[in-house]
Amino acid sequence: MTASALAAENWDHAIQVVSGSAHWLTLRVSSHLLTADRVVRFMTELQSGVPDETRDLLLAAFRELLVNAMEHGAGFDKDKVVEVTAARTSRAIVYHFKDPGAGFDRRDLAQAAASSSREAVIAATMHRAEAGMRPGGFGMLIVNRIADELAYNEAGNEVILIKHVS
């Protein structure tokens, strides 16, 4: 990871810390998969006090939402940034993602599996193939199972994930 980070163009400008306290971290990150991997690795260390199983699930949801924001909201344009906030309270972990895109209509997601039923998976897979899209569309099913609460802004370019912890 270190070698690929150092070999990356403009690696030193890929992550900007906007706010960095022990319980509130806000980053502005360039829209690049390498940057996503670096941020996820950092979040692994930041969530070290969370039980392993919960932490692993949260990080999977965090990565899915971050990569979705980078891919769909910023088009993996490394000159565009995604704002990411991670906050920890005594009862919850909260992630907030804001991408520079126009957003999306959650009622128009034929490319995403609406449920884990065989029919929904087949329909989403067929739609993606017909549209020339890469395989996928299941990440948000996973995120919905992991999160206790998930809320989008009206435009669909911001999302908040809440996970209650004890």
C-alpha positions in Angstrom: 0.0 0.0 0.0 2.8 2.4 0.8 4.6 1.8 -2.5 1.4 2.3 -4.5 0.6 5.4 -2.5 4.0 6.9 -3.1 3.8 6.0 -6.8 0.4 7.7 -7.2 0.2 11.1 -8.8 -0.5 14.0 -6.3 -0.6 11.5 -3.4 0.2 14.2 -0.9 -2.9 16.2 -1.8 -5.4 13.3 -1.8 -6.6 13.6 1.8 -7.3 16.9 3.6 -8.3 16.9 7.3 -11.0 19.4 7.9 -11.7 18.5 11.5 -9.8 16.0 13.5 -10.8 15.4 17.1 -11.0 12.1 18.9 -14.8 11.8 18.4 -15.3 13.8 15.2 -13.2 13.5 12.0 -14.0 15.2 8.7 -12.0 14.6 5.6 -12.1 15.9 2.0 -10.7 13.1 -0.2 -9.9 12.9 -3.9 -12.1 10.6 -5.9 -9.6 7.7 -6.5 -9.7 4.1 -5.4 -6.2 4.3 -3.9 -7.5 7.2 -1.7 -10.5 5.1 -0.7 -8.2 2.3 0.4 -6.1 4.6 2.4 -9.1 6.2 4.2 -10.6 2.8 4.9 -7.3 1.6 6.4 -7.2 4.7 8.6 -10.8 4.1 9.7 -9.8 0.6 10.7 -7.4 2.1 13.2 -9.8 4.8 14.3 -12.5 2.2 15.1 -10.1 0.0 17.1 -12.3 0.2 20.3 -15.3 -1.4 18.5 -15.7 -5.2 18.7 -14.1 -6.9 15.7 -17.3 -8.2 14.1 -19.1 -4.9 14.4 -16.0 -3.0 13.2 -15.5 -5.2 10.2 -19.2 -4.8 9.2 -19.1 -1.0 9.7 -15.9 -0.7 7.6 -17.5 -2.7 4.8 -20.5 -0.3 4.8 -18.1 2.7 5.1 -16.1 1.5 2.0 -19.3 0.8 0.0 -20.7 4.3 0.7 -17.3 6.0 0.0 -16.7 4.2 -3.3 -20.3 4.8 -4.4 -19.8 8.5 -3.7 -16.5 8.5 -5.6 -17.8 6.4 -8.6 -21.4 7.7 -9.0 -21.1 11.2 -7.5 -17.6 12.2 -8.7 -17.0 9.8 -11.6 -13.7 8.7 -10.2 -12.4 12.1 -11.2 -9.4 12.6 -8.8 -9.8 16.4 -9.1 -13.3 16.1 -7.4 -13.6 15.5 -3.7 -15.9 13.6 -1.5 -16.4 14.9 2.1 -16.5 12.2 4.7 -17.3 12.6 8.4 -17.0 9.9 11.1 -18.4 10.8 14.5 -18.6 8.7 17.7 -20.9 9.3 20.6 -21.5 7.2 23.7 -24.3 5.4 21.9 -23.6 5.5 18.1 -21.1 5.7 15.3 -22.2 8.0 12.5 -20.8 8.3 9.0 -21.7 11.1 6.7 -20.7 11.2 3.0 -21.2 14.2 0.6 -20.3 13.9 -3.0 -20.1 16.6 -5.7 -22.6 14.9 -8.0 -26.1 15.9 -8.9 -27.4 12.9 -6.8 -29.9 10.2 -7.7 -33.5 9.2 -7.5 -33.8 6.3 -5.1 -37.0 5.3 -6.9 -35.0 4.7 -10.1 -32.5 2.0 -9.2 -33.1 -0.8 -11.7 -29.4 -1.5 -11.7 -29.3 -2.3 -8.0 -30.7 -5.4 -6.4 -33.9 -4.3 -4.5 -33.7 -7.3 -2.2 -31.8 -10.6 -1.9 -34.6 -12.5 -3.5 -33.6 -14.6 -6.5 -35.9 -12.5 -8.8 -34.5 -9.2 -7.7 -30.9 -10.4 -8.1 -31.6 -11.7 -11.6 -33.4 -8.5 -12.6 -30.6 -6.3 -11.4 -27.9 -8.5 -13.1 -29.8 -8.5 -16.4 -30.4 -4.7 -16.3 -26.7 -4.1 -15.6 -25.6 -6.4 -18.4 -28.0 -4.7 -20.9 -26.8 -1.3 -19.9 -23.1 -2.3 -20.3 -22.4 -1.8 -16.6 -19.9 -3.8 -14.6 -21.2 -6.6 -12.3 -22.5 -5.4 -9.0 -25.4 -3.6 -7.5 -25.5 -5.5 -4.2 -23.5 -3.2 -2.0 -26.4 -1.2 -0.7 -28.2 -4.4 0.3 -25.3 -5.1 2.5 -25.2 -1.5 3.8 -28.9 -1.6 4.6 -28.4 -4.8 6.7 -25.4 -3.3 8.6 -26.8 0.1 9.4 -29.4 0.7 12.1 -30.4 3.9 10.2 -29.6 5.2 6.8 -30.8 8.6 5.6 -30.3 10.5 2.3 -30.7 14.2 1.5 -33.4 15.2 -1.0 -30.9 15.3 -3.9 -29.4 12.0 -3.1 -25.8 13.2 -3.0 -25.5 12.9 0.8 -26.0 10.0 3.1 -25.8 9.4 6.8 -25.3 6.0 8.3 -26.0 5.4 12.0 -24.9 2.3 13.9 -26.0 2.1 17.5 -23.4 0.8 19.9 -23.5 0.1 23.6 
